[in-house]
Amino acid sequence: MSDGETKYGFVWGPVEVMRTTSLEQKNGTYRVVTIKTDHKTLEIYISPSGRSLRVYDDEHNELKP
């Protein structure tokens, strides 16, 4: 259960999840979600199909599995 909704997302315990932006491309709309805690921020780029994710840390380094 979330602790509260924000204008563009929600707060769940120590984590804030927010929709950052949508990027229109010719093959569809990419979504960007930011997940933020007191110690770390991650940006997640989601492909139009939802099958591909790219995750970047707060130093703009791409995280790989």
FIKOLZA-1660 file (N, C-alpha, C; in steps of 0.1 Angstrom, whole numbers, plus 5000, padded with zeros to 4 digits):
% residues 65
   i   px   py   pz ch aa at
   1 5008 4988 5000  A  M  N
   1 5000 5000 5000  A  M CA
   1 5009 5012 5000  A  M  C
   2 5006 5022 4992  A  S  N
   2 5014 5034 4992  A  S CA
   2 5011 5043 5003  A  S  C
   3 5021 5051 5007  A  D  N
   3 5019 5061 5018  A  D CA
   3 5012 5074 5014  A  D  C
   4 5012 5076 5001  A  G  N
   4 5006 5088 4996  A  G CA
   4 5009 5090 4981  A  G  C
   5 4999 5097 4974  A  E  N
   5 5001 5100 4960  A  E CA
   5 5006 5114 4959  A  E  C
   6 5014 5116 4948  A  T  N
   6 5019 5129 4945  A  T CA
   6 5013 5132 4931  A  T  C
   7 5016 5144 4926  A  K  N
   7 5010 5148 4913  A  K CA
   7 5014 5139 4902  A  K  C
   8 5026 5134 4902  A  Y  N
   8 5031 5125 4891  A  Y CA
   8 5036 5112 4896  A  Y  C
   9 5031 5107 4907  A  G  N
   9 5035 5094 4912  A  G CA
   9 5030 5091 4926  A  G  C
  10 5039 5084 4934  A  F  N
  10 5035 5081 4947  A  F CA
  10 5047 5079 4956  A  F  C
  11 5045 5080 4969  A  V  N
  11 5055 5078 4979  A  V CA
  11 5052 5064 4986  A  V  C
  12 5062 5056 4987  A  W  N
  12 5060 5043 4993  A  W CA
  12 5071 5041 5003  A  W  C
  13 5068 5043 5016  A  G  N
  13 5079 5043 5026  A  G CA
  13 5089 5053 5023  A  G  C
  14 5102 5049 5023  A  P  N
  14 5113 5059 5020  A  P CA
  14 5115 5062 5005  A  P  C
  15 5107 5056 4996  A  V  N
  15 5109 5057 4982  A  V CA
  15 5098 5066 4975  A  V  C
  16 5103 5075 4966  A  E  N
  16 5094 5083 4958  A  E CA
  16 5095 5078 4944  A  E  C
  17 5083 5075 4938  A  V  N
  17 5083 5070 4924  A  V CA
  17 5075 5081 4916  A  V  C
  18 5081 5086 4905  A  M  N
  18 5074 5096 4898  A  M CA
  18 5076 5094 4883  A  M  C
  19 5066 5098 4875  A  R  N
  19 5067 5098 4861  A  R CA
  19 5074 5111 4857  A  R  C
  20 5085 5109 4850  A  T  N
  20 5094 5121 4847  A  T CA
  20 5090 5127 4834  A  T  C
  21 5088 5119 4824  A  T  N
  21 5085 5125 4811  A  T CA
  21 5080 5113 4801  A  T  C
  22 5075 5117 4790  A  S  N
  22 5071 5108 4779  A  S CA
  22 5078 5114 4767  A  S  C
  23 5085 5105 4759  A  L  N
  23 5092 5109 4747  A  L CA
  23 5085 5103 4735  A  L  C
  24 5080 5112 4726  A  E  N
  24 5074 5107 4714  A  E CA
  24 5084 5104 4703  A  E  C
  25 5084 5092 4698  A  Q  N
  25 5093 5088 4687  A  Q CA
  25 5084 5082 4676  A  Q  C
  26 5090 5080 4665  A  K  N
  26 5082 5075 4654  A  K CA
  26 5077 5061 4656  A  K  C
  27 5084 5053 4665  A  N  N
  27 5080 5039 4668  A  N CA
  27 5071 5038 4680  A  N  C
  28 5068 5050 4686  A  G  N
  28 5059 5049 4698  A  G CA
  28 5064 5059 4709  A  G  C
  29 5058 5058 4720  A  T  N
  29 5061 5067 4732  A  T CA
  29 5069 5060 4742  A  T  C
  30 5081 5066 4745  A  Y  N
  30 5090 5061 4755  A  Y CA
  30 5086 5068 4768  A  Y  C
  31 5086 5061 4779  A  R  N
  31 5083 5066 4792  A  R CA
  31 5096 5067 4801  A  R  C
  32 5097 5077 4809  A  V  N
  32 5108 5078 4819  A  V CA
  32 5102 5079 4833  A  V  C
  33 5107 5070 4841  A  V  N
  33 5102 5070 4855  A  V CA
  33 5115 5072 4864  A  V  C
  34 5113 5080 4874  A  T  N
  34 5124 5083 4884  A  T CA
  34 5120 5077 4897  A  T  C
  35 5130 5070 4903  A  I  N
  35 5128 5064 4916  A  I CA
  35 5139 5070 4925  A  I  C
  36 5134 5076 4936  A  K  N
  36 5143 5084 4944  A  K CA
  36 5142 5080 4959  A  K  C
  37 5154 5078 4965  A  T  N
  37 5155 5077 4980  A  T CA
  37 5164 5088 4985  A  T  C
  38 5166 5088 4998  A  D  N
  38 5176 5098 5004  A  D CA
  38 5190 5096 4999  A  D  C
  39 5193 5083 4994  A  H  N
  39 5207 5080 4991  A  H CA
  39 5209 5077 4976  A  H  C
  40 5199 5075 4968  A  K  N
  40 5201 5071 4954  A  K CA
  40 5189 5075 4946  A  K  C
  41 5192 5079 4933  A  T  N
  41 5182 5082 4924  A  T CA
  41 5184 5074 4911  A  T  C
  42 5174 5067 4906  A  L  N
  42 5175 5060 4894  A  L CA
  42 5165 5065 4884  A  L  C
  43 5169 5066 4871  A  E  N
  43 5160 5069 4860  A  E CA
  43 5158 5057 4851  A  E  C
  44 5146 5053 4848  A  I  N
  44 5143 5041 4841  A  I CA
  44 5136 5046 4828  A  I  C
  45 5142 5042 4817  A  Y  N
  45 5136 5045 4803  A  Y CA
  45 5129 5032 4799  A  Y  C
  46 5116 5033 4795  A  I  N
  46 5108 5022 4792  A  I CA
  46 5104 5023 4777  A  I  C
  47 5106 5013 4769  A  S  N
  47 5103 5013 4755  A  S CA
  47 5088 5013 4753  A  S  C
  48 5083 5016 4742  A  P  N
  48 5068 5017 4739  A  P CA
  48 5062 5003 4742  A  P  C
  49 5068 4992 4739  A  S  N
  49 5062 4979 4742  A  S CA
  49 5064 4975 4756  A  S  C
  50 5072 4981 4764  A  G  N
  50 5075 4977 4778  A  G CA
  50 5084 4966 4779  A  G  C
  51 5090 4961 4768  A  R  N
  51 5099 4949 4769  A  R CA
  51 5113 4953 4771  A  R  C
  52 5116 4965 4769  A  S  N
  52 5130 4970 4771  A  S CA
  52 5131 4981 4781  A  S  C
  53 5140 4979 4790  A  L  N
  53 5143 4989 4800  A  L CA
  53 5158 4993 4800  A  L  C
  54 5160 5006 4802  A  R  N
  54 5174 5011 4804  A  R CA
  54 5174 5018 4817  A  R  C
  55 5183 5015 4826  A  V  N
  55 5184 5021 4840  A  V CA
  55 5197 5028 4841  A  V  C
  56 5195 5041 4846  A  Y  N
  56 5207 5050 4848  A  Y CA
  56 5207 5054 4863  A  Y  C
  57 5219 5055 4869  A  D  N
  57 5220 5060 4882  A  D CA
  57 5222 5075 4882  A  D  C
  58 5223 5081 4894  A  D  N
  58 5224 5095 4895  A  D CA
  58 5237 5102 4890  A  D  C
  59 5246 5093 4886  A  E  N
  59 5258 5098 4879  A  E CA
  59 5258 5096 4864  A  E  C
  60 5246 5092 4859  A  H  N
  60 5243 5090 4845  A  H CA
  60 5251 5078 4839  A  H  C
  61 5254 5068 4848  A  N  N
  61 5260 5055 4844  A  N CA
  61 5248 5046 4841  A  N  C
  62 5249 5039 4830  A  E  N
  62 5238 5029 4827  A  E CA
  62 5242 5016 4835  A  E  C
  63 5231 5011 4842  A  L  N
  63 5233 4999 4850  A  L CA
  63 5229 4987 4841  A  L  C
  64 5237 4977 4841  A  K  N
  64 5235 4965 4833  A  K CA
  64 5232 4953 4843  A  K  C
  65 5224 4943 4838  A  P  N
  65 5221 4932 4846  A  P CA
  65 5234 4923 4848  A  P  C
% end
